[in-house]
Amino acid sequence: MPSTAQMDAMMKSMQEMHDKMSTAKTPEERQALMNEHMKTMQAGMSMMGQMHGGRGAMGPAGGMGMGHDLMSKRMDMMEIMMQMMVDREAARPSPAK
């Protein structure tokens, strides 16, 4: 299970990547950030998977064993991940007509 400091660092990294994508002015700039963006998203998903941890971390009640702070951090990470997915979609080139 990741520590609170590790989760905070990952959330900061994901937020910084979101900010970079949001401030990119051209499609070329956004495209240039795509590899770094994907790596950040994959690291975030990996950490979220570790936080879920199956029955061991979540408990048999499906989340009832997870503390409020940890659940809140996980929800914050999920929100940032959704923002990052929107960033990726916005950076995709338009289909040629």
Order of alpha helices (4+ residues) and beta strands (2+ residues): alpha-alpha-alpha-alpha
